[in-house]
C-alpha cells in the first residue's frame, strides 16, 4: 500500500507548489495590464495582445 504523508511533508509540498506556480499566475494576471509600466496597474485590457498580433518580427519568431 501507499505511504502516509505527514503534515510536515504535506506543508512543504504545498509551499513548493506555491513557490513554483505563484509567479506564473502573477505573470498571467499582469499580462492583461493596460499600463506600459509593469509595476503600475492601469486596468484590465487585451491591448497588448492586439499589439503582439500586429508585430511582424514577433510573428516571424513564433
Secondary structure, 3 states (H helix, E strand, C coil): CCCCCCHHHHHHHHHHHHHHHHHHHHHHHHCCECCCCCCCCCCECCHHHHHHHCCHHHHHHC
